[in-house]
Every structure is written in structure tokens, then in C-alpha cells.
Amino acid sequence: MTENVVELFKAPPAEASPVPRPVSVTKTGTPVPLWVRSGRAIKAAATHERTRTAGRVAARHTLYVTGGARIISRRTWDGRTAARYERMIRAAEAAGQMEEAKEWEERGRQFRAERHQRRMEMLAAPQRLAKATVISAGWGVGSLLGVGVALAVAESDPSKALTPIMATVDLIHWLSIIVGVVWGPFLAAAPWIALLGLWDVGRRRQAAPQWALPAKQRSTEGEPITPSIVVKAMRDLGISALRKAIQEMDDAGAAMLSPITLAGCGVEVDVNLPSGVSTEEIQNRRRKLAENLNRHEHEVFITIPPQPRTVRLWIADSGALDEPIGASPLVTDPGMTADYRTGRAPWGQDLRGDAALISLFQKHLLITGLSNQGKTASLRALALWLALDPTVEFRIGDLKGIGDWAMFYGLATVLIQGPTDDHVISVTEMVEGVFEEMQRRLQAPPGTVFTPLVAIVDEAQVAYGCGAVDKKKLPYGGAKATSRYFRAVKGIHDQGRAVNVTIWEGTQDPTNENLPKRSREGNHVRASLVLGTEAQARMALGEAPVDAGAAPHKLRQGLDKGTLVVAGDGVKLEPGQSSITIRTHYINDDEAAELAERAKARRNGITTLTAVEPVEQVDPLADILAVLGDAQRMRTQEVLQLLAVRNPGEYREWTFADLKQYLEPFGAEPYKTDGGKMHVSRSRVQEALEERAREVEDGDDE
């Protein structure tokens, strides 16, 4: 009891003070105005994902109705008029298919004749309908009366004669009641039924903008290529002249296109550009064109066909270029043979999916690209095929030296493997030996038949970049005319094919330093894997193929391994084309070793050398002094002529630039006299020889 009284007189507990609500303030501490906070709230609500989704849903279903109405209107218009036939006639004429245009014209004429006949029949329809109604009513009443008479006779009751007629009247009465009840709701529901029908048509055709479609339907990647898609992609390239021309065309641009044809794992179409639009503008927008076609950049190739102001588009099926192409026929066909003169090596597949074959008969070959993209594998695949011809001799220099060519031991007469300067010296002497063999063959009696000799230098950039010099201070590498390796390669390029002597080079990351211009341009077949820049692509393939659409710099590094852009006369090209893209077959090391064993079984035992004897070197400085004779100076033209007489195989192709480039390091380059003519000084050449001799002696003493 006491406790209860105490509880009654206890002071009530203090109420907890309410927690103040946070108030937004600016950086200076001033409260944010209400209208600003309201605006932020409205903006947040308007940009919320749920609001955007709801907006897309509302817009989508509304646009389905308008799109469906447009589609139904177009169908109705095409069905009631000759617009469809006119459109097809213009497209056929634009594509040059005059026979097809005549066929569509005949179909249009037949459609108009049938439409005229239907209209004539409709004019006569009211009279026929009235006549048919009277006749039908008479026959109906007569039939019902006949049935009633038969019924009256059968039942001996004359009143039964009108029973069928009255039953029919009752039926009509009840039908009118039913129609009267249903007609009102039907009229009320009819517009909604029509809207539902239009909505369904629009939904099936997805007649709404991409942004309003559901997420799973918003991506059109892999969508089949149609004329309307191609025209829209061209229109949206951002070229105002092209867009305006398409908008002004009666057929909405369809006349620009040739028929779209299947081409391997994609389609091909020619686009005839309107006046004022160049093919270069289209090539420069390849990425945007690919995106407009719902493809990746590497899935669209642009080339220039023979027709003027035309681009040819090859558009891959989405993802098709990421699928492997299968094993090489060299691996799958154990009985395959090779013929150097008439055969073609199975190198891979072109973009159409057809076998890409290459002739190697008397062809100098260059393959270049970035590191680790399949250069060695592509080059080795050709050598493995050619090795199946037992008449072919190989001399191989691998300046990487990790065993990529080891299977050719016992198959090649020379096999040098390694990246050092000593290996470059050996490879240089090997190539010079090939050059000397070419010289010997050139001096053979006319009609002599020579077996094929193929020199292969993989990682040739190591040779061009080597700084080693011989005892005469002549560099083994480099891009100058004094380079022993460069001179030997150039000599083989100039005359080797005439006597079945060819050289193949594989090199990385082409530049003017590691792949001299005069060396790369001496090849009959030039192929390139992925490169970093367009400038490198022009070095690898030449100006003309790149200008015509060849784009190894557009390939994907790491993803397009083994894909080559090839220019030259060794592969079959479409008329007017200067290059072809080939996806090469990959032959791994084990398969390559097996193929090499098959090739060895076709030959007698071959002893493979891992080094070669040095070839006696031509000394241009001494030769120049010799042709100068006692003259104190001589015009450069005369010096070149006398050098060509002294050693035609070495100096026949020398130019003024070669002579200057050789003499310049010795300080004996040609100079201009008072008469304005370029001369070579005998004293300068003599001093250069003496200086070189002193340097050699000093080097020997050390």
C-alpha cells in the first residue's frame, strides 16, 4: 500500500525532447530554399529508374498503335495501288536488271487491268443486287408456301399452310431484337477493338523507337541485313550530301543498292554513291557504319569495286568471325602432295568461306605484323606445304631461335637459329650464298632447268637492325646500300625469279628502319597481320591496296590471330580488287613435326648445315677506284656505267642515290663542280680506302 502511494506522488518522467529534423543548408550554412528542395525532389522522381521504365512502357504501347496504323495503311496502299510494282521497277532499273524490271512492269500492267475489271463490276453491282434480291425473295416465299401447303395436306389443316412463313417472320423478329441489344455495345467496343488490333500489329513488328523497347529487345545485334537497314545506316553516317540525296530519292534510297547476296559467313552489297559523296568519306567512317548496321567494326569490310563512285560492303553474321575455321587440309589429308610450278598452297579461308589458295611459283614473299599474332605460323604453313615437293631446296634463317623451325632439321640444307649478331652474320652469309647461286645460274647456258631454291628469313627485322660490321667496315645489317644483308636480298629480288631463286621474309612492326622501302617493294606477295597504324599498313602492303580498302590496322590485336590481309599476284582476287583477307589455318608444333617427317620420307637424306662458309665479298669502294683509273674526277653517270660493265650482277641496278649513299659514310660522296655536274673525286676515294685499311690494321693490332 505504501509503495502504491509513493508511486502516485512520484514526479512524472521528463518527456524526451524531439529529435530535430535535419535541414538542408548551402556551403555557407544558409538553409536551402523550399522551392530548390522541391525542384530537386521532382527531378529525382522524374529521373528515377522506375519513372523512366514507366515512361518507356507508356510510350512503347502508344507508339505500337501509331506504328500499327502506319503499317496497315502501307499494306492497304500497296494492295489497292500499283505503288509496290513501281517501287520494284525503280530498284531493278537502278541495279541494271532490265529483264527483272520488265517482269515487274508486266505484273503491274496485269494488276491495273484486273483492278479496272473489278471497278467495272462494282458499277454494275447495284442492279445485279436488286435483281438478285427480288428473285431470291420470290423463290424464298414460294418455297416456304410450298412447304406450308405440303404440311397442310399432310395434317388436313388448311391453317398450316402459313406456318413456315410465320416461323420465318418470328425468326426475323427475334434476330432484330438480338441485334438491337448487341449493336449498341458493339459500336461502343468497336474503336477499342480496332485500337487493340493496331496495337497487336505494332507490337509484332516492334514499331517503336529503340529507346522505348524492352531491354531484351533493345539490342539488335545480329539482326539480318536488309536493304532498308543498309540505306538507313548510310543515311545516318553524318555526311550531309549523302543524307540529303537519300531523302530526295523517290524510293528512299533503294536504288543505291545492288541485290544483297550471301557471301560465306555474311552478306555482300554494292552501294552506288550519289554525286558529291566520295568513297574515301565512307571508308573513313567504317566504325560508325558498322555500328549503324548493328555490327562490330571488325565485322564490316569496305572495298572499292571497279565501278566508279561505288563501295562494296561485306557484312559478317554477328560473331561469325570469332569462330575457328577448322584444321588445315595438310593435317586432315595425309595423301596431299605439292607442286611448286602448278600447285597452290591451302593457306586458309577468305571471308566468303571459300578455300584461300596461293601460288608460290617464283614468288618473293613478305609477311609482317605485330608480335605474337601468328606470323611465323602463317609463314611456316606455306613452307610445310612446299616441302612436300621433293625438288624444292630450303635455306632457312630463324632469328628468333626458340625452335619454331626445328622440324626442318634434316629437311633444309641450311638451318640457322638464334637472335645474336653471330646468327645475323651467319644468316647474311647464307643469303649471300643464295645470291651467288643465283649469279651462277644466270650465267648458265640458255635452256638450263633449275630446281627451286627458297631462302626463308624469319624475324628479318633483327638482320636489318644489326650493327655488326666486317673487316672492311661494311655493315651486315642496316637499310643503307652498304648493308650486306640488304644488298643480297635486293639482288635476289631483282633477278632471282628468272632462275627459280626466291626469298621469303617475316618481320615485325614494319618501319623504314627495320624494313627498307626498296626491300619491301621487291616482293610479289605482301601480307600483313594486325598492325598498329595506317602508316604501317601502307609500308606492309603498299599505297594502292590501302587506298582500295585493305585495312590490317583495323584487325583486333590478340583476337584476329592468323588473319592476314594479302596483296599481290599469288592469290586469286576479284576483278578490280587489290587485296584479300584470309583467315589462315593454324598448324601447331606437333602437327608441323609430323608434316616435316612426311616431307623427309619423300626425299633422300639431307645434311643440314647450321652455318655456312663466308662468300667472297664485293668491295664497291675498290671497284669505284678501279673504274676511275687515272682520272682525277669523273661524272657520276660514267662511274655507274663503268661499274655495271665491271660487275653487272652487282651494279646493274645501282642509281645515283645508291652511289651517294654508299660513299657518304666515307666522306667521298659526289660533289657538284662549277659546271653544275655531279662528279666523284679519285683522291677522296683513295683517302677513304687508305683510312679503312689503317682502321683494319689498328683493329688487328688490338
WORA-V790540 format. One record per residue. N is the residue number from 1. SS is DSSP state (h for helix, s for strand, l for the rest). PHI is phi in radians with two decimals (NA if undefined). OMEGA is omega in whole degrees, 0 to 359 (none if undefined). Layout:
# WORA-V790540
N SS PHI OMEGA
N SS PHI OMEGA
This chain:
# WORA-V790540
1 l NA 179
2 h -1.06 180
3 h -1.10 179
4 h -1.14 179
5 h -1.08 179
6 h -1.04 180
7 h -1.11 182
8 h -1.16 184
9 l -1.61 178
10 l -1.22 177
11 l -1.19 180
12 l -1.12 180
13 l -1.12 180
14 l -1.19 180
15 l -1.27 179
16 l -1.15 180
17 l -1.20 182
18 l -1.09 179
19 l -1.32 181
20 l -1.13 179
21 l -1.30 180
22 l -1.13 179
23 l -2.01 179
24 l -1.17 179
25 s -2.28 176
26 l -1.43 180
27 l -1.10 181
28 l -1.52 179
29 l 1.63 180
30 l -1.35 178
31 s -1.03 179
32 l -1.28 180
33 l -1.04 182
34 h -1.09 183
35 h -1.18 177
36 h -1.24 179
37 h -1.10 179
38 h -1.13 179
39 h -1.09 179
40 h -1.13 180
41 h -1.14 179
42 h -1.13 179
43 h -1.10 180
44 h -1.09 179
45 h -1.18 183
46 h -1.24 182
47 h -1.69 179
48 l -1.12 183
49 h -1.05 179
50 h -1.15 178
51 h -1.12 180
52 h -1.14 178
53 h -1.12 178
54 h -1.09 178
55 h -1.11 178
56 h -1.10 179
57 h -1.08 180
58 h -1.10 180
59 h -1.14 182
60 h -1.06 185
61 h -1.25 174
62 h -1.19 181
63 h -1.27 172
64 h -1.01 181
65 h -1.14 181
66 h -1.15 177
67 h -1.13 177
68 h -1.09 178
69 h -1.09 179
70 h -1.14 180
71 h -1.15 180
72 h -1.12 179
73 h -1.10 179
74 h -1.14 178
75 h -1.09 180
76 h -1.10 180
77 h -1.09 179
78 h -1.12 181
79 h -1.31 184
80 h -1.67 182
81 l -2.19 179
82 l -1.66 183
83 h -1.04 181
84 h -1.06 182
85 h -1.20 178
86 h -1.10 180
87 h -1.13 180
88 h -1.21 178
89 h -1.12 180
90 h -1.12 180
91 h -1.14 180
92 h -1.16 178
93 h -1.13 180
94 h -1.13 179
95 l -1.49 180
96 l 1.35 181
97 l -1.69 187
98 h -1.21 179
99 h -1.12 178
100 h -1.14 177
101 h -1.10 178
102 h -1.12 180
103 h -1.12 178
104 h -1.17 177
105 h -1.12 178
106 h -1.15 177
107 h -1.10 178
108 h -1.13 178
109 h -1.10 179
110 h -1.14 178
111 h -1.09 180
112 h -1.13 179
113 h -1.12 179
114 h -1.18 178
115 h -1.13 178
116 h -1.12 179
117 h -1.11 179
118 h -1.12 180
119 h -1.16 177
120 h -1.11 179
121 h -1.18 179
122 h -1.17 179
123 h -1.16 180
124 h -1.55 185
125 h -1.14 181
126 h -1.05 179
127 h -1.11 180
128 h -1.13 181
129 h -1.16 179
130 h -1.09 180
131 h -1.10 180
132 h -1.15 180
133 h -1.15 180
134 h -1.10 181
135 h -1.13 181
136 h -1.15 179
137 h -1.12 178
138 h -1.06 179
139 h -1.15 181
140 h -1.17 180
141 h -1.11 179
142 h -1.08 181
143 h -1.14 180
144 h -1.13 179
145 h -1.15 178
146 h -1.12 178
147 h -1.13 180
148 h -1.14 178
149 h -1.07 179
150 h -1.09 179
151 h -1.18 178
152 h -1.13 179
153 h -1.15 183
154 h -1.13 184
155 h -1.78 179
156 l 0.97 180
157 l -2.38 184
158 h -1.05 181
159 h -1.17 180
160 h -1.25 184
161 h -1.13 181
162 h -1.68 183
163 h -1.02 180
164 h -1.04 181
165 h -1.16 180
166 h -1.15 177
167 h -1.08 178
168 h -1.16 178
169 h -1.09 178
170 h -1.06 179
171 h -1.07 179
172 h -1.11 180
173 h -1.07 181
174 h -1.16 177
175 h -1.11 178
176 h -1.14 177
177 h -1.11 181
178 h -1.08 180
179 h -1.10 179
180 h -1.08 179
181 h -1.28 187
182 h -1.44 190
183 h -1.03 181
184 h -1.06 177
185 h -1.03 180
186 h -1.11 178
187 h -1.08 179
188 h -1.21 183
189 h -1.52 186
190 h -0.99 179
191 h -1.05 180
192 h -1.21 176
193 h -1.14 179
194 h -1.11 178
195 h -1.09 178
196 h -1.11 178
197 h -1.13 178
198 h -1.11 178
199 h -1.05 182
200 h -1.15 178
201 h -1.10 179
202 h -1.11 179
203 h -1.14 181
204 h -1.13 181
205 l -1.62 181
206 l 0.91 184
207 l -1.44 177
208 l -2.57 179
209 l -1.04 182
210 h -1.03 184
211 h -1.17 182
212 h -1.60 182
213 l -1.34 174
214 l -1.06 185
215 h -1.02 183
216 h -1.25 178
217 h -1.79 184
218 h -1.25 179
219 l -1.47 179
220 l -1.89 180
221 l -1.07 180
222 l 1.54 181
223 l -1.13 180
224 l -1.01 182
225 l -1.43 178
226 l -2.17 179
227 h -0.97 181
228 h -1.11 179
229 h -1.15 181
230 h -1.14 181
231 h -1.09 180
232 h -1.11 179
233 h -1.12 178
234 h -1.19 182
235 h -1.09 186
236 l -1.65 180
237 l -1.32 181
238 l 1.58 177
239 l -1.79 189
240 h -1.08 180
241 h -1.11 180
242 h -1.21 180
243 h -1.08 181
244 h -1.12 180
245 h -1.11 180
246 h -1.15 180
247 h -1.15 181
248 h -1.50 180
249 l -1.29 181
250 l -1.13 183
251 l -1.73 177
252 l 1.02 176
253 l 1.68 182
254 h -1.11 181
255 h -1.18 179
256 h -1.22 193
257 s -1.76 165
258 l -1.41 175
259 l -1.01 177
260 l -1.41 184
261 s -2.06 175
262 s -1.20 180
263 s -2.52 181
264 l 1.14 181
265 l -1.62 178
266 s -2.92 179
267 s -2.27 182
268 s -2.34 179
269 s -2.64 174
270 s -1.66 179
271 s -2.05 178
272 s -1.51 187
273 l -1.40 177
274 l -1.26 180
275 l -1.05 179
276 l 1.65 180
277 l -2.09 183
278 l -1.72 177
279 h -1.13 180
280 h -1.11 179
281 h -1.11 179
282 h -1.22 180
283 h -1.07 182
284 l -1.24 180
285 l -1.98 183
286 h -1.07 182
287 h -1.10 181
288 h -1.14 178
289 h -1.10 179
290 h -1.08 179
291 h -1.15 177
292 h -1.13 178
293 l -1.57 181
294 l 1.09 178
295 l -2.30 172
296 l -1.40 185
297 h -1.03 183
298 h -1.28 180
299 h -1.70 178
300 s -2.23 178
301 s -2.06 181
302 s -2.02 176
303 s -2.22 184
304 l -1.96 178
305 l -1.34 183
306 l -1.13 182
307 l -1.11 180
308 l -1.21 175
309 l 0.92 181
310 s -2.38 172
311 s -2.07 178
312 s -1.90 180
313 s -1.80 168
314 s -1.96 186
315 s -2.06 183
316 s -1.32 167
317 l -1.11 185
318 l -1.01 178
319 l 1.43 186
320 h -1.16 183
321 h -1.32 177
322 h -1.59 179
323 l -1.53 178
324 l -1.16 184
325 l -1.72 178
326 l 1.78 185
327 l -1.32 178
328 l -1.24 174
329 h -1.00 176
330 h -1.06 181
331 h -1.48 186
332 h -1.45 181
333 l -2.04 182
334 l -1.12 182
335 l -1.62 183
336 l -1.17 176
337 l -2.11 180
338 l -2.33 176
339 l -2.38 185
340 l -1.04 186
341 l -1.37 189
342 l -1.95 186
343 l -1.45 176
344 l -2.31 183
345 s -1.35 176
346 s -1.37 188
347 s -1.56 182
348 s 2.95 179
349 s -2.32 173
350 s -1.46 184
351 l -1.17 177
352 l -1.36 183
353 l 1.59 179
354 l -1.45 179
355 s -1.11 178
356 s -1.72 182
357 s -1.93 183
358 s -2.32 175
359 l -1.54 180
360 l -1.89 183
361 l -1.17 177
362 l 0.94 181
363 l -2.04 167
364 l -1.37 191
365 s -2.28 176
366 s -2.28 174
367 s -2.17 181
368 s -2.38 182
369 s 2.75 176
370 l -1.26 183
371 l -1.17 173
372 l 1.08 178
373 l -2.04 175
374 l 1.87 182
375 h -1.11 182
376 h -1.09 180
377 h -1.09 180
378 h -1.17 180
379 h -1.19 182
380 h -1.16 180
381 h -1.06 178
382 h -1.19 180
383 h -1.14 180
384 h -1.16 176
385 h -1.17 183
386 h -1.15 179
387 l -1.12 178
388 l -1.27 171
389 l -1.66 187
390 l -1.17 180
391 l -1.44 186
392 l -1.55 176
393 s -1.78 179
394 s -1.98 168
395 s -2.26 193
396 s -2.15 172
397 s -2.12 179
398 s -1.88 184
399 l -1.56 169
400 l -1.74 171
401 l 1.34 179
402 l -1.95 174
403 l 1.67 180
404 l -1.11 182
405 l -2.00 184
406 h -1.09 181
407 h -1.16 179
408 h -1.51 174
409 s -1.19 186
410 l 1.55 179
411 l -2.10 176
412 s -1.63 178
413 l -1.33 176
414 s -2.34 176
415 s -2.47 181
416 s -1.97 185
417 s -2.32 177
418 l 2.71 186
419 l -1.80 188
420 l -1.46 177
421 h -1.08 178
422 h -1.08 178
423 h -1.19 177
424 h -1.09 178
425 h -1.06 180
426 h -1.12 179
427 h -1.13 178
428 h -1.05 179
429 h -1.15 175
430 h -1.11 180
431 h -1.16 176
432 h -1.11 175
433 h -1.12 176
434 h -1.11 178
435 h -1.09 179
436 h -1.11 177
437 h -1.10 176
438 h -1.07 179
439 h -1.07 179
440 h -1.09 180
441 h -1.16 180
442 h -1.12 181
443 l -1.63 179
444 l -1.27 180
445 l -1.04 179
446 l -1.00 179
447 l 1.60 179
448 l -1.18 180
449 l -1.69 183
450 l -2.01 175
451 l -1.32 182
452 l -1.15 175
453 s -2.20 183
454 s -2.07 174
455 s -1.72 181
456 s -2.16 176
457 s -2.15 177
458 s -1.64 187
459 l 1.05 183
460 h -1.13 179
461 h -1.09 177
462 h -1.16 179
463 h -1.20 180
464 h -1.16 182
465 l -1.65 183
466 l -1.27 180
467 l -1.78 182
468 l -1.19 178
469 s -2.21 179
470 l -1.58 183
471 l -1.16 179
472 l -1.58 181
473 l 1.18 175
474 l -1.52 181
475 s -1.29 174
476 l -1.30 181
477 l -1.86 181
478 l 1.66 183
479 l -1.89 182
480 l -1.45 181
481 l -1.16 179
482 l -1.42 183
483 l -1.17 181
484 h -1.17 180
485 h -1.14 181
486 h -1.08 181
487 h -1.12 180
488 h -1.17 179
489 h -1.09 181
490 h -1.09 178
491 h -1.10 177
492 h -1.16 177
493 h -1.03 186
494 h -1.22 190
495 h -2.34 189
496 h -1.15 187
497 h -1.09 182
498 h -1.13 181
499 h -2.15 176
500 l 1.09 174
501 s -1.95 181
502 s -2.31 178
503 s -2.32 176
504 s -1.99 178
505 s -2.21 171
506 s -2.09 184
507 s -2.53 182
508 s -1.80 164
509 l 0.77 190
510 l -1.10 171
511 l -2.44 178
512 l -1.17 180
513 l -1.43 184
514 l -1.73 174
515 l -2.69 186
516 l -1.02 183
517 h -1.00 184
518 h -1.23 176
519 h -1.41 183
520 h -1.19 181
521 l -1.40 177
522 l -1.51 183
523 l -1.58 178
524 l -1.46 178
525 s -2.12 179
526 s -2.15 184
527 s -2.23 182
528 s -2.43 168
529 l -1.46 182
530 l -1.05 177
531 l -2.21 185
532 l -1.50 186
533 l -2.40 176
534 h -1.16 179
535 h -1.06 177
536 h -1.16 178
537 h -1.08 179
538 h -1.19 175
539 h -1.14 185
540 h -1.26 189
541 h -1.90 185
542 l 1.84 184
543 h -1.21 187
544 h -1.07 180
545 h -1.06 181
546 h -1.19 177
547 h -1.10 181
548 l -1.55 174
549 l 2.10 178
550 l -1.11 188
551 l -2.50 175
552 h -1.12 178
553 h -1.28 177
554 h -1.66 176
555 l -1.21 184
556 l -1.69 180
557 l -1.13 179
558 l 1.58 182
559 l -1.71 181
560 l -1.87 177
561 l -1.05 177
562 l 1.42 177
563 s -1.57 185
564 s -2.02 166
565 s -1.79 190
566 s -2.03 176
567 s -2.23 179
568 s 2.41 185
569 l -1.78 180
570 l -1.58 182
571 s -2.02 180
572 l -1.34 180
573 l -2.01 174
574 l -1.14 179
575 l -0.95 179
576 l 1.53 181
577 l -1.60 180
578 l -2.00 180
579 l -2.72 178
580 s -2.55 177
581 s -1.73 185
582 s -2.14 172
583 s -1.69 189
584 s -1.37 173
585 l -1.25 178
586 l -1.73 177
587 l -2.01 183
588 l -1.34 186
589 h -1.10 180
590 h -1.14 178
591 h -1.14 178
592 h -1.13 178
593 h -1.10 179
594 h -1.15 178
595 h -1.13 179
596 h -1.10 177
597 h -1.12 177
598 h -1.11 179
599 h -1.19 179
600 h -1.11 180
601 h -1.14 180
602 l -1.55 185
603 l -2.09 169
604 l -1.34 182
605 l -1.00 182
606 l -2.05 175
607 l -1.58 183
608 l -1.65 177
609 s -1.58 177
610 l -1.80 174
611 l -2.73 182
612 l -2.28 177
613 l -1.27 179
614 l -1.06 177
615 l -1.59 178
616 l -1.04 189
617 l -1.56 171
618 l -1.30 179
619 l -1.94 183
620 h -1.03 182
621 h -1.12 178
622 h -1.18 179
623 h -1.14 179
624 h -1.12 178
625 h -1.10 181
626 h -1.16 182
627 h -1.28 176
628 h -1.18 178
629 l 1.05 181
630 l -1.64 182
631 l -1.22 179
632 l -1.24 175
633 s -2.68 183
634 s -2.60 178
635 s -1.08 183
636 h -1.04 179
637 h -1.08 180
638 h -1.19 178
639 h -1.06 180
640 h -1.10 180
641 h -1.12 181
642 h -1.21 176
643 h -1.11 180
644 h -1.12 177
645 h -1.25 183
646 h -1.18 181
647 l -2.54 185
648 h -1.04 183
649 h -1.14 183
650 h -1.62 191
651 h -1.98 185
652 l -1.06 184
653 l -1.66 181
654 l -1.16 178
655 l -2.09 176
656 h -1.01 181
657 h -1.15 179
658 h -1.11 181
659 h -1.11 179
660 h -1.13 182
661 h -1.11 180
662 h -1.29 186
663 h -1.40 185
664 h -1.04 179
665 l -1.09 180
666 l -1.64 182
667 l 1.27 183
668 l -2.08 184
669 l -1.13 179
670 l -1.04 180
671 s -2.33 183
672 s -1.63 180
673 l -1.55 180
674 l -1.10 180
675 l -1.39 178
676 l 1.46 180
677 l -1.77 179
678 s -1.47 182
679 s -2.25 173
680 s -1.93 183
681 s -1.58 178
682 h -1.18 182
683 h -1.15 180
684 h -1.14 180
685 h -1.15 179
686 h -1.09 178
687 h -1.11 179
688 h -1.12 178
689 h -1.13 181
690 h -1.14 179
691 h -1.12 180
692 h -1.14 179
693 h -1.11 179
694 h -1.10 180
695 h -1.12 179
696 h -1.15 179
697 h -1.11 179
698 h -1.11 179
699 h -1.16 179
700 h -1.19 180
701 h -1.12 180
702 l -1.17 none
